[in-house]
Amino acid sequence: MKVSRKQMTILTALARAHHVDDPTPYTHFSYVDSAGHYSGTDVTGNIATLERLATAGIIRLHGDEEDFTVELVERADFLSGWFDGARAAQRGEGTDYSSYCSMPMAFVAGHQHWHEQQKPSAIQYKDEFQRRCHGFPCVDTGEIWKQE
């Protein structure tokens, strides 16, 4: 299984989302509220891909065409799968474990994102600039950021 580039863009935006009460002026344009509803241009920018993810049972769309939010169907499973996929990639493991994961697409996406972050051109996650991603360490603090 490989996650398409358009799906990766949205799934990565979900994993990078900051809490709406803690906005950042830097590179993130995705937010999550206390109810687990995601918003922002990085999340809602591609309606066709969102509809495919909704059909696959990964997300739900709330609202109308003009103003909507995205909810992960099983948010804890998604975040856990994303984290586990990134850790597997870091250890040099493949995506075989994804079939045992409750959210295989999240596992594979986390795995793919870890590999993308290893490219020299990748912008590193840095707490100083509030550039964070769920399950990934910030290079300046060494701490793994977890989305609440």
Secondary structure, 3 states (H helix, E strand, C coil): CCCCHHHHHHHHHHHHCEECCCCCCCCCCCEECCCCEEECHHHHCCHHHHHHHHHCCCEEEEECCCCEEEEECCHHHHHHHHHHHHHHHHCCCCCHHHHHCCCHHHHHHHHHHHHHHCCCCCCCCEHHHCECCCCCECCCCCCECCCC
